[in-house]
Amino acid sequence: MFKHYFEGAENVAIGPIIGLVIFFVFFLVLLYLVFKADKGFIKKMKDMPLDDGTVVNHDSNEKA
């Protein structure tokens, strides 16, 4: 259906190329931010859903 709309248009191939470049740049920036992120902040955010305000000692060798 859309093929007929693009048959007469010139430089139609530039759209997918621009989309690919934006997609690639977005994920490069995302990878940079993930590897550059503060590990303490990531650990804090990871433990946040389970935090009920009590202090838990993770270094003990006790089995539950």
C-alpha positions as CSV (number, residue, x, y, z in Angstrom):
1,M,0.0,0.0,0.0
2,F,2.7,2.5,1.0
3,K,4.8,1.4,-1.9
4,H,2.8,3.5,-4.3
5,Y,3.3,6.7,-2.2
6,F,7.1,6.3,-2.3
7,E,7.6,5.3,-5.9
8,G,7.6,8.9,-7.1
9,A,9.5,10.4,-4.2
10,E,13.2,11.0,-4.5
11,N,15.7,10.4,-1.7
12,V,13.4,8.0,0.1
13,A,16.3,5.9,1.4
14,I,17.6,8.7,3.6
15,G,14.8,8.1,6.2
16,P,15.9,4.6,7.3
17,I,19.5,5.7,7.4
18,I,18.7,8.6,9.7
19,G,16.6,6.3,11.8
20,L,19.5,3.8,12.1
21,V,21.9,6.5,13.0
22,I,19.6,7.9,15.7
23,F,19.1,4.3,17.1
24,F,22.8,3.6,17.1
25,V,23.7,6.9,18.8
26,F,21.0,6.5,21.4
27,F,22.3,3.0,22.4
28,L,25.9,4.2,22.5
29,V,25.0,7.0,24.9
30,L,23.0,4.5,26.9
31,L,25.9,2.1,27.2
32,Y,28.2,5.0,28.2
33,L,25.8,6.1,30.9
34,V,25.4,2.5,32.2
35,F,29.2,1.9,32.5
36,K,29.8,5.4,33.9
37,A,27.1,5.2,36.6
38,D,28.0,5.2,40.3
39,K,28.0,1.6,41.6
40,G,26.8,2.7,45.0
41,F,23.7,4.5,43.5
42,I,22.9,1.4,41.5
43,K,23.1,-0.9,44.6
44,K,20.9,1.6,46.5
45,M,18.3,1.6,43.8
46,K,18.5,-2.2,43.4
47,D,17.8,-2.7,47.1
48,M,15.1,-0.1,47.4
49,P,12.0,-2.2,46.6
50,L,12.9,-4.7,49.4
51,D,13.9,-2.0,51.9
52,D,11.5,-1.8,54.8
53,G,13.6,0.4,57.0
54,T,15.4,-2.4,58.9
55,V,19.2,-2.9,58.8
56,V,20.2,-6.2,57.4
57,N,23.7,-7.7,57.9
58,H,24.6,-9.4,54.5
59,D,28.1,-10.4,55.7
60,S,26.9,-13.1,58.2
61,N,27.4,-16.8,57.4
62,E,24.1,-17.9,58.8
63,K,21.8,-19.9,56.6
64,A,18.1,-19.2,56.6
